[in-house]
Amino acid sequence: MKIVIDEEKCVAAGQCVGAAGEVFDQRDEDGIVVLLNPSPPAELADDVRRAAAVCPALAIVIEE
C-alpha cells in the first residue's frame, strides 16, 4: 500500500487524523494534511482506507 496526498485538494477537515493518526497529521499553520508514513504497515490498512473514504475533499489516494 502506498499513499499519495493531494495537498491542493485538502480542506483541513482533519477526518484523516481521526481515522488514522499513526499515518496522518495536520500542519499547525493551516491544518493541511501531513503524511507521516507513505507506506504504512498492513495492520494499518483498514484505518488508512477509512481515512481515504471519510476525506471530504478526496485528497487521499491509495495505491495497492
N, C-alpha and C positions, 0 to 999 in steps of 0.2 A: 504494500500500500504506500502510495506517495501522495502527499497533499500539496495542492497549489492554491495560493490565495490571490485574489484579485483585489488589491487594496483600493483601486478606483471605485469598485462597486460597494465596498464595505460602508455601512451606515452606523457603525459603532453601537449596535444594539446589545452586544455582549452575550447573546444567546450561545455562541460557541464556547465561551469560557464556562458558562454554566453547565454545558453538556460534557465538555472535555477539557477541564482546567489543566490537565497534565500536558496538553498539546497546544492549547491556545491561551493567549493573554491579550491585553489591550494596552496601547500606548497611553501614558499618563496625560500627555498634552491634548490628544484629540479622540482617544478611545478606539482608534483604528486597530484592527486585529494584528497581533504579532504571532507568528508561527514559531512555537518553541521546539517542535520536533517534526520535520517534514516527512520522516519515515518512522512513524510510531510502531511499537511492538504489537503483535497480533492481539494481545489481551485488551488493547485499547480500541480495536477496530470498530466495535459496536458503538462506543462513545463518539468516535470521530464521525461515523455515518450519521448518528443522531445530530451532531453539531451541524453537519452539512445540510441536513433536512430541515432544521429549525432556523437556519440563517435566512432572515427576511430579504436579503439582497442577493442571495445565491452567489456569494463571494467565495465559497469554498468548493473546490473541485477535487474529487478523489480519483486517482488513477490506480487501478487494481493491477 
